[in-house]
Each structure stands twice: as structure tokens, then as C-alpha cells.
Amino acid sequence: MLRGVSKRIKSIKFALLSPDEIRKMSATKVITADTYDDDGFPIDMGLMDSHLGVIEPGLRCKTCGGKVDDCPGHFGHIDLAMPVIHVGYVKELKKLLMATCKNCGRLLLLDEEIRAYEREMDALDKIGGTKLDKKMMAKETARDAGKRQICPHCDTEQSKITLDKPTTFREDGHKLTPKEVRERLERIRDEDLRPMGINPDVARPEWMILTALLVPPVTVRPSITLESGDRSEDDLTHKLVDVLRINQRLRENRDAGAPQLIVEDLWELLQYHITTYFDNQTSGIPPARHRSGRPLKTLVQRLKGKEGRFRSNLSGKRVNFSARTVISPDPLLSINEVGVPVEAARELTIPLYVQAYNLEWVRELVKRGPVPEGNGYVPGVNYVIRQDGRRIRVTDKNAETVAETVDVGYVVERQLQEGDIVLFNRQPSLHRMSMMAHEVRIMSFKTFRFNLAVCPPYNADFDGDEMNLHVLQSEEARAEAKVLMRVQEHILSPRFGGPVIGAIHDHISGGFLMTHKDSKFNMEQSSRILSLVGDVKLPKPGIVEDGVEYWTGKQLFSLAIPDDLNMVFRASICQACDTCDKEDCDSDAYVKIVNGEIMSGTIDEKSIGAFNGKILDKIARNYGSDRARIFIDQATKFAIGAIMVRGFTTGIDDEDIPESEKMKIAEILQTAVDGVRTLVQAYKEGDLEQMPGRSLEETLEVEAMKKLGRARDDAGNHAGKHLGLENSAVIMARSGARGSMLNLSQMAGCVGQQAVRGERISRGYWSRTLPHFPKGDLGAEAKGFVKSCYKSGLTPTEYFFHSMGGREGLVDTAVRTSRSGYMQRRLINALEDLKVKEDRSVRNTADTIVQFKFGEDGIDPSRSVQGRAVDVDDILRDVLGAKKYATLPEERVVRKYGELEEGLEMTEEEAGKLGED
Amino acid sequence: MEHRLVPEHHLVLEKEEGKILNGLKVHKDQLPKIHRNDPCVQLLERKHGPIEEGRVIRIVRISETSGVSVAYRLVVGR
């Protein structure tokens, strides 16, 4: 379908509605507060007058004759007995009153000044000043004029105008009625308005005082009929009823010559109702409430905020063909798949366009009806759409007959079937990997399921998270999603040029257990592990001991690695020794893969983990996304197989350390605490040596922090000595599966110093933190040092300090997320329509250049190596072969950016050579 | 101009402008802008004499990603 733009919006002008205009556009005058008569028909000249549009089917609009969906509704108006201030314009009103003479209504400026400002305004117009420029200009004019005490035109002395929020103006304390205000504004000359940034042709200032109130069409405020037959009116209608009632009473009282006081009271009441009709959250006045006590939702409330018209109806869209439910893990699915509950699949449909070639098949499909019987899940049909657009619901009963009538040109809505491409999404959708295309697997039970390796890009866990699923409706969309959005296409992240999809938690522990040192598996165990993966053959046993065949974990895991993969790197258990023993590494951290066979090293986070997985990264880069998907699927299954065969558990007893060690730790801590005491002593006696650039107090703090920090580390190290790699908790920490050694040493050794605002805890009571300590105590315990470990438990004072530190952390994260979220929102709004063109330049929609080359180097970060265009190291290794490469000195490829271009040429040359070979 | 964070600015010769614009496949008004009263332009004016609106400035930056990157800006009024 071609939709041409026939008109272009060149500019938008905002103006005020004059009372004349209001009456001109009004379809009827509204005078009675009643809505419907006893028969339920709208009362003439009431708020539901049928001149204002129709909301009930069958009735016709008296203005345009249209029926419910044809008539857009028409405005009416209320003639106000007395003028009333419009809350939206009080600021402008104040500015105008202050800038003009109370007597003659002229701008309080000399004629030449007025002309000068007018010229400047015109100049702004000519060079295309923005609205903001003009606003600033007008403000300046008003400020200058407001300074003048005596009118230069009629010499009247000006009095001070104040605004009593929200809508009362006072002159030297005397109330100014809206009527008086209006009279003054009427006196302002047209030529005095231009310098104030007001165009008098479309916006006379007296129009900011209402004498007629526009009544929105009934279509804007429809009444709803409850089941009981009662009618319930819209909030706006309620408010208008109030306005009409008071307006009526005011008119009667005024005409009857009631005392001034009563008239004034009613006038103010009318002002209140009209103010709340516009904005029911005006500060300074109580919000108008419904009978139930709920504040009314009036005009401003309809537009403002998250649930307002803009954010929820105009920027936000709702869609069909989508589903949402809780997610749960399924390690046996491929990363490309998503498990969909049968109930959801039966509801979600894909349109089939009936052609001559698929007619027979589609008829067969329709014949099945909406809930076909059969072995497992069989997709049925929910609706059939005829050529004329009529939808026919397919039921078990009519399935046969409907199937007969299906013909070329029909559209049949088929239920989801295995293998369909759908979009899967988890909020907040912060990057493009938050919405990826998956292949459907229909499953029993009621959750969406997907592979654990896909948790990191969605940032999902299974503590009750829900996710959305969208079914694509057109062939083009499905093709595009399959090519661009499939999970496997997003293994490498555009954020840092590494994998975002990969092994997590148990996958990594499993990989470690499987491949660390010489772990081996017998026939049964090996078969169990391999059977999870399927498509692999058991190799020849690597070890035969006493006639029993064993397979090494490295051997088994190698089955997942491509046969021609060569690489060398250090695992995350690497301890960064001074001299690397390489293959003979004590902790088996030197990973060497030759021709797809792990020769040495342990598979852990650095190999297969999301974010850091080196093997994963290389496979995705060099072998393509299909191979990478297969690798992730297989590697994670191997790891899970291994962890299940061996068994893995952790508990608080993983942090058990011998009594003797506990004593030692206590001793270390006591020494440190004593050390701090001596420091404090020295400080008090004035013996403490001041550090350069620090006060004496600061020196003490720094020294104490240093001492206690060291003590904590020492305690941790002592505890760590007894926590070896046979310990589950340590395995998880060291392999990068979960937790850190710091966490462990806090559990087993010592929690350490608690800090608020980066300092030892110092606030609370008078010159002490808690009443448990003497005043002025600067010792370790009194300032938040926690000697205990989590396992032994904290003392009450320690617990309190710990809570203080913990609370600060909590608040920090809360503040950080909201702030960074807002920053990101603004960034996205600013950059959303930028586009990288064919010549790699970044341009906006006007085709002007924003950046001459994308990222200045034209490199797609998701195809880069950790952000760089080429990995020289890697190419050298491939070109020279592992042997020659290994003889090169260690630090050969440390290039600064200045040298990078040279490096690029070199590698391109080499690539050329490689091609020739 | 001496500071390391201020990139090099050069005035593009008028006869070169066409070549550059053709190379980028842009019209002059699609280039990013630089004010005539920009300190860098004023410094260039000291060297080359007054620089009219519509001239093009070449800016050479040291870039973290590509080593050296070249950008162009169109001189506009003020």
C-alpha cells in the first residue's frame, strides 16, 4: 500500500481562544446542570445535549447527523455569570499586570524603549529565534517595565501587584476581582503587546480571563451504564455540573441584588470549580473529590504523567498476537528456542493466505478445528477471514463446513506450531539483545522456557520474572527476524565486542569439574554425559587403569570444540604467578587447545562464560553463528552432565576452618585493633606524625583504615589457606561461577571495616557512634570495624554498623539506577534517528553529517575484538603457526593507537598472503 | 590551540572544497557547522585573514579508535 504525504506541516501556531470564538464554535449553549430526563434521553441545553455528539448506538447527532462512529462530537459552551481567571495563565497575567500602568494601560517603558524591544523581537523573528529565545526576550521586557514606579505616559504612581496562589491577585493588599483584572488588560494597546512576545491578532490578554467556558463533546466524557442500569458520569461531567450549579446560583443572587459578600463568596466558589476543572492538583487548593473520596481526574490529569494521554496513549502502543507469562529454565533447549505453553500456543495465531497451491492443505488444517486431537500438540485454526473481511470463528461443530467454504483469497489464522519464529522480550529493553527471535517449542505446563545461556542478555533470572512473546504476522517480518534477530546472531555484543550469551553459574562449575587437572570418567559416567548432548561419538578411552577404561574430562569436552581450533590463554583460576609455568601450571590454568583438543588447562569462565568466554568468542568470530550456537548448546550440556555425574553442593560448612586458625585470625585482628589504639594514643599525645597534605585527624583515619584493611586481608588469607580447590565454594569463586574470594573470607575470616561516605563510621550520638562506647573513642570497634565473620555472627554493635554500611549501598544503587536510566533515555531520544549510511558516515534524517565515519574508524563493535579492528596476536598465530608464534617474545603486540594504522596494513598484507597459500 | 585537547584546525583551500564534498557526497549545508567567532576560527583568521561564511575547516583529531580522524565543518555566521 502506498501512502503519499499530501501536505506538509510547516509551522504550528498557538493562540488564545476568544470568547467570541468559543461561542462561534459552540454547537449549543449549556444552561442546565441536568443530564438526562426520566426516560433516559439527553436534556436539551444540558450537559449531555445531543448537539454535543452521540455516545449511544442508534441515536443521531443533532449537529451533524452522524451516528456513533461517524460523529466526532461537537463543543458547547457555558456563559459565565462573572468572569473567572484561567489557572493556566496566571503567570502571564501577573507579568502583564506588573508591566503595565494601572491607569492608562500602557507598557511602563518610554516610547523609544518600546520601539527598541519591538525591533529586537522582529529581528529574532527574522533570523529564526526559537520559542525559548522569544520567551527570554519577553521576560526581559517585562522585568524592565516592572521596575518603573511611575508611568512615563500618564505619571500615575504604580502599586505593587502580588499573586496569592493560585488565582487571587492583590494590589497593595486589596483584592483585585477577575473583572477588574480583565478591565485593565483590555486597556493594554496592541502595539505594547508585541515587545512582550504576544501577537495581539490571535491572543488578546483579556482572553486569559474566562467569560465563556468551552464544554467538551460528550464523546470526550462518555457516561457508562452499569449492569444495574444506573448511569455513571465521567469526572469531567461531574465537574461541569458543579460549575453550572454555582454559575446558576451566582447569576440568580447577583440579579436579585444579594449582598456583595454572598456574591463574592459564590464568585470565589465558581473560580474554585473552574480551576479544578482544568487542574485538580493545583497547589494551594484542596483537590475536588468524588463522592467516594477519590480525587477527580480533570483535564490536566488526563494528559500529565505516566498514565496520561501522551506517555500511555500516544508514545505507548498496545499490540495483539502477544503473550506474557512467568519464565523458567530448560537447559535442554537450544539457545535459539523458546518453550511455549500449549494454552498460549492455541491462542496465538499466524495468518495463512490461501492460494491455489496451498488450498488443499489449508482446508485440511481448518477441518481440524480449534482443538485438534492427536498425538501431542497439533496446531488448529481459530478464525477464518473471508474475502470480504468477515471473521468466522472456527468451532468443533462448524469446522467441517467452514473448511468446505475456504477458497483462494481467504485468510486462515493458524495456531502456533513448532518451529515458528517469534520475538521474545524482557523489560526493561535497554539494548537490542533485550528482544530476540526464538524458534517455538510447544510444551506442557504454563511457563515460557529458554536456555540458561540466554539469561545474561535479557538480564533474566527465575525468581518470578515474566517475559513477553510476540508472534510475527507477515512473511517479511519473519524472514527479517530470522536473519537479524535470532539469538545466535547476538552472541557477540555490540557493546564490547565479546560474547553476551554463554555459560553461567553451574555451567562454569561443571566445566571446571569436568576438565580440572586429570579428572576422569568411567564408561557409564562418560556415556551419561555424552547422552545429554546426542550427536557425538565416544572417543577412544584416554586412560586405562587396571583394565578399566577412563575418559579424561578434557578429552570429552574437546568433542564440543571445532577440530581445527588452536588457541592459548589463561583460565580465570590463573593466579598470575611471577613466572608462568605454562603447560606445567600448578593450578592447571594454562589453557592450550591444539587442533580442537584441550592439551592443558581448565575450562572455566574465561573459556565459555558469558562476557569473558575466549573459546566462545573465537568460535563465534571465526566459525560463524551456527557453529557458535552448536558450541554453546554442547558445551553447556557437557558441563551440566559433568556436574550431575560428580554431584555438587555447598553449605555453610564449606567455610569451616580449624580452631587453631581461628585463634590465629583472632590474634591478627586483636593486634590490629591494638595497633589502632596505639595510633589513637599517639594522636592524643600529639606524637602522631602528620602526613603531607593532611591534617592530624585525617592522618589518623588513613593510618587506621590502612591497618585495619591489612588485618582483614591477612585474616582472609589465613582463612583462605584452609579453603582449597576441593571446596565447592572455592571452586565457584575461583572458576568465576558465582561469588568471590572476598565473599568467602568475609564468611570465614573477618567482615572488616564498615564505611559510610568512604569513611569509618563517625556519626550518631554526641561525639560517639553508639552509647556503648565512651565519648571521643576513636578505636577500631567504636568506629565500625567488624572483627567477627558472618559465620560466627556479629555482635550487636557490629551488626548496627554493618546495617549502616549496607543501607548506604542500597540507597546508592537505587539512586544510580534511576539517574542512569534517565540519562540513557535522554541519550536515546537525542540519537534515535541517526543512521549509518553506505559510506559509513553517520547522518540524521536531514542527511546532514553527524560523524564522518562511524566511531571514527568505521568498525562494527560487534565484529571487533574487544573493541579493536583486528587481533594482531591471533592473526600472527594463525599465519605463523603455533610453534613459531610461541617463540616470539611475550610482549610483542603492545600497540598504541598511533601505531594502529601501520598494524592494519601489515595484517591486510598478511591476509592477502594467507589467501594465496 | 596549544592544549592537547584542542584538535588541529586547518582552513580548506577553496579549490579543494569541491573535491572533499564530492568525496563525502554531501552538499555544503550538510556538513557540521562551526561559528565564525569560534576561538579556533578566530585564530585561523589571524593567519589567513578574514574567513568568510561558507568556507570549510578541516579538523584533525587524535582518535582512540582509529588513530587519526579527519572531520570537516562549515563556517557559519555570528
HADDOCK unambig.tbl for C-alpha pairs under 7 A between the chains (distance, minus, plus):
assign (segid A and resid 847 and name CA) (segid B and resid 30 and name CA) 6.66 0.50 0.50
assign (segid A and resid 848 and name CA) (segid B and resid 30 and name CA) 3.97 0.50 0.50
assign (segid A and resid 848 and name CA) (segid B and resid 31 and name CA) 5.98 0.50 0.50
assign (segid A and resid 849 and name CA) (segid B and resid 30 and name CA) 5.90 0.50 0.50
assign (segid A and resid 849 and name CA) (segid B and resid 31 and name CA) 5.53 0.50 0.50
assign (segid A and resid 849 and name CA) (segid B and resid 32 and name CA) 6.26 0.50 0.50
assign (segid A and resid 850 and name CA) (segid B and resid 32 and name CA) 6.61 0.50 0.50
assign (segid A and resid 852 and name CA) (segid B and resid 71 and name CA) 6.19 0.50 0.50
assign (segid A and resid 856 and name CA) (segid B and resid 65 and name CA) 6.59 0.50 0.50
assign (segid A and resid 856 and name CA) (segid B and resid 66 and name CA) 6.02 0.50 0.50
assign (segid A and resid 856 and name CA) (segid B and resid 69 and name CA) 6.01 0.50 0.50
assign (segid A and resid 857 and name CA) (segid B and resid 65 and name CA) 6.01 0.50 0.50
assign (segid A and resid 857 and name CA) (segid B and resid 66 and name CA) 4.77 0.50 0.50
assign (segid A and resid 897 and name CA) (segid B and resid 64 and name CA) 6.31 0.50 0.50
assign (segid A and resid 897 and name CA) (segid B and resid 66 and name CA) 6.96 0.50 0.50
assign (segid A and resid 897 and name CA) (segid B and resid 67 and name CA) 5.00 0.50 0.50
assign (segid A and resid 898 and name CA) (segid B and resid 67 and name CA) 5.01 0.50 0.50
assign (segid A and resid 900 and name CA) (segid B and resid 67 and name CA) 6.53 0.50 0.50
assign (segid A and resid 901 and name CA) (segid B and resid 67 and name CA) 6.92 0.50 0.50
